[in-house]
């Protein structure tokens, strides 16, 4: 079983699960939504390590990962976006770039400076599309990828991981390496898969806290219903604290930006979904005390992966 080691202070925080902290988290989100303008930036100079996941494909994980990374970069953060859909990578399409090299080249010894691609103010560490080998990495190869990303730690203060669909060793290992953010849609299959993702993170990786983003909702009432149904399942069956982030509305500007290969935050910065993603960036900072933010980043940058999982090493 794959395990990551949290620093003692982070582990202690994760074990303090009370109704009061949940209420405070929800109140913080409301303060962010109601108490600041859409254009106010997230806080600069903080370490962040975020994993955008959800279990199901097609729920908008990649779009949120790209635009959240751009939101932080626009505010001045040095941001690295990593495509961890290793064998079906597509973040380069959303960014309108065609990388010459990928993580596979890095695993074979190519310098990271030749692999990392800069676009729209962020740096992308790309994977491959249509690679069976990359989609089925063994534990030693996954460890080498973590080591490669860790070697970039001094160059960035914000890390955003786009997690592939599914619940295999790669997906769960990457999702547990940073702060998990689960994206969920109103569709029943999306909610079922979001719960399954949270369950595996809790049982296999000892994750005690996760964020949830209701995506492509048509109203605040629908967002509340989606989160309420998911939270009811989590409260009944999992010892896990769930924090709701601002909802992202269904917005035709999102697929439009994807067609142009330009992040929504730059293509239509005043679009409803773009404003919501800026609110999410601020809410994430508001939810974490400074020591907690540092601990979360250290969970990624300093942890050591124990050997596990199946698959071949490139």
N, C-alpha and C positions, 0 to 999 in steps of 0.2 A: 504493500500500500504506500502510495506517495504521501510523504509528510513534509511540511515546511515548519521551521522553528521560529516562533515569534519571540522578540525580546521580552523579558519578564514584565516590563511595564505595559506593553501592548497586550500580553496575555491576560494580565490582571484586569485591564479595562474591558476586554472582551467578556470576561466572566461576570462582570457586574451588570446583570440584566434585570432591570426593574421597570415597573410600569411608569415611574416618574421620568426615567430617561427617555422613554418612548414619547411621552407627552411633550417633553422639552424639545425633542427632535422635530415633532410636528409643528410646534410653535415657532421654532427657528425657521422652518420652511415658510410659514405664513408671513413672518417678519420680512423675509427676503422678498417675497412676492409683493407684499403690500407697501413695504417701507422704502423701496428704492426704485429708481427709474430703470427702464429697460436698458439704457445705454451705460449705466455705471459698471465699471470693469470688475472682474474678480481681483482678489488681493495678489499682489506681485511679491515674489521672493519666498514663496513657500514650496516645500517639497510635496509632490503628489505622485502617487502610483495607483492608477485606476484601471480596472479590467471590465470592459463592456461585454456582457454575456447575456444569456437568456435561454439557452437550450435549443430553441427552435430557429430555423433559418427564415429569412424574409420578414423579420419583425422590425428591422431598422437599426440593428446594432452598428453596422458599419457606418451608416450615415451619422449616427449620434457620436460614434468614436471620432470620426474625421472632424466634425464640426465642434465638438468639445475641445479637441486638440487645438483647432484654429482659434477658438474663443480664448483659451489661455495664452496662446502665442500672441494674439492681437493685444492682450493686456501686458505683454512684455516678458512672458515666461519662455524659457528655453525648453521647447517641447519636442519630445520624440514619440512618434506614433509607430507602433509595431504591428504588422499584419501577422497574427498567429494562426490564421487559416492557412496553414503551411502548404497544403496541396491544392487549394482552391482560392488563391489570393485574388482580391479584386479592389483593394484600397487604391491602387495606382489608377484605376479607371475613374474613381470618384475625384481623384486629384488631377486627372488629365496628364499623367506622366507615363512614360514607357521605360522602366528601369532596364539597364543593360545587364545587371547582375542581381542576385537574390541571396537570401540566407543560405541557400545550398552552396553558393560560391564561397560564402564566408566560412561555412563548415569545412570546406576543402582548402581553406587557407588564404582566400582573397582578403586584402586589407579592408576593414570596415569602411574606411573613407571612400573606397571604390564602390561600395554596396549601398550605402546610405544615400538617399535622394532628397534634395531640398525642393519644396514646392509650397507656395502660398504661406510662407513664414514658418513652416514646420519642417522637421526632418522625418522621413519615412524609412523604416527598415523593412524592405519588401520581402515577401515570400514568393512562391511559384503558383501558377495556375495550371491544373492538369497534371500534377506530379504525385503518382502513387507512393513513390519513395518518401517524399516529404510528409505526406498525409499519415504515414505509418512509422514515424520515428520511434526508435527504442529509447530507453531511459537515459543511456549515456549520451545520445545525440541531443536529447532535450536539455540535459545538463550543460552541454557545450553551448547551446543557444542562450541559456541563462547566463553563462559566463561571458559570452560575447556582449550581451546587453549590459551586463554589469560593468564591462570594461568602458562603456560609454557614460557611466554615472557622473563623472566630473564635468561632462559637457552639457548636462541637462538637469533641470530641476522638476520637470513635469514629464511623466511617462504615461502614455495611454495605450493599452493593449486592446486590440480588437479580437475577440474570442470567436472561434469557429462554432458553427452549430454542432450539437451532439454532446455526449457525456463521456467521451473517451479519455484516456490518460493525458493526452496533449491538452484538450480543452479544459479539463478540471485542474490540471497542474498549473496552467497559465492563469486561470481565473482565480485560483487561491493564492497566487503569488503576489497579488496586489489587492486593492479594495474592490470587492465585487460589486458591480452595478448591473442589476438584472433589468433588461428591457422587456416589457410585456405589452401586448395588444389586447383589444377587447375580444378577439376571437377565442372561443373555448380551447382550441388546441394550443394557442399561445400561452394561456394561463396554466394549462396542464403541464406544458413543458417548462415553464418558468418555475413552477413548484418542484418538478423533478430535478431541475438544475440546483435549486436551493437545497433540496434533500440530499443530493450527492455531495455538494460542497460541505454540508454539515456533517454527514456520516463518514465521508472518506477523507476530508481535509480538516475537520474540526473547526470550520468557519463558524463564528458566533454572531456575526453582524453582516448585513448586506443592505445596499440601497436598491430601490426599485423605481423605475421610470415608466409611467403609463404613456405609451406612444401611440400616435395616430388616433387620438380620441376626438370626439366631436363636441364634447362639452365637459365642464368640470364635474357634472353629475356622473357622466360616464366614467371619467377618470377615478372618481371616488368609488364607484361600483367595482371597477376592475381591481383596484387596490384592496378594497374591503373583502372581496372574495378570496384573493390570494392571501391576505393577512389572516383571514379566519382559518385557512388550512394550516398556515405556518404556526399560528398560535396553538392550534389543537394538537399538531403532530410533531413539531420541531422545536427544539430549544434554541431558537435563533431570533435575534432582534432585527426587525425590518424597519427601515426608515424610508419614507416616501419623499421623492424629489418632485419638483414641479412637473406637471404633465406637458407633453409635446402634442400640439393639436395636429390633426390631419391638415396638410397644407400642400396644394398643388405646386408650390415653389420647390418642394423637396425633389420630386422626380425631374423637374425642369433643370435644376442645378446639376443633378447627376448626368443628364444628357449632355450638358456643356462641359463636364469634367471640371467644375469649379465648386468649391465648398459653398454651401448655402450661406454661411456667415459672410462671405464676400460677394456672392452672386446677388443675393437679396437680403442685406443685413437687417432690414426692417420687416421682413416677413414674420408672421406669427410664430412659426417653428424656430426661426433664428432667435427671436426674443426669448422664447422658452429655454433654449439651450444656454443663453447667457444667464438666465435665472438659475439654471441647474449649476453652472460653474460657480456662481456666487453662493448658492445653497450648500454645495459641497464644502466650500471653505468655511461657511458659517457653522456647519455641524461639527467641525473638528477644532478642539482646543489645540494650541501650538504643539504641545507635547504629543498629542495623538496624531497630528499630521506627520510629525517627524517619525513616529513609530511605524505608521503605515508605509511610509517610503522605505524605511529600513527593512520592513518585511520583504520587500522586493530586493533591495540592493544587497542585503547581508545574509539572507537565508541560504541554506545548503540543501539541495535536493537529494533525498535518499534514493538509491536505485530501486526501480519498480517498473512495471508495465511491460508490454509486449512490442515487438516490431523490430525492424532492421535498422542498423545505424548506417548512414551514408558513408 
